[in-house]
Amino acid sequence: MLVAPAKAGPLRRADDAATVSVELERQRVAGVAEPYAAVYELALDPRQRVVVTGQIGQRFTEEGPRWSVEMWLAAKDPERSITAAWPGELVQVDPPAFGGVALCRDATGPGVTAQDPAGAWCAWAAGGIIVEFVFARTPASAARDRVAQLLPDLVTRA
């Protein structure tokens, strides 16, 4: 089950209904039955934020959690495939206590703007759940620590 508490790890939920609405609609259009979206930010620097989306359902991880995570990361930059040479490497995230696979990659390509020069894309998947993270102003090496801090607060066992 995915939840959006007021605080997750060291971040607080941002008051950004517009971004959440856009992300939920994007997922509905893609056929996601129970879409999830939330935005979190660092209290001392709201420019350091993360848009979190997620989906529940076996179709999201039927090829295995690692495959699901890699495909989502590849989809963030359609100019490249997962097997192409990426600037930087995949950053392994220590899995949370409930397991799964989590990876981060520095954001590159057409989805990255001059206003967000040092972002990262991360994803975690396990047992029919995938959670995606789009970090602003946070490189993959730091985003992986944030993912490990956020996941226990965002994913609960129902």
Secondary structure, 3 states (H helix, E strand, C coil): CECCCCEECCEEECCCHHHHHHHHHHHHHCCCCCCEEEEEEECCEEEEEEEEEEEECHHHCCCCHHHHHHHHHHHCCCCCCCCCCCCCCCEECCCCCCCCEEEEEECCCCCCCCCCCCCEEEEEEECCEEEEEEECCCCHHHHHHHHHHHHHHHECCC
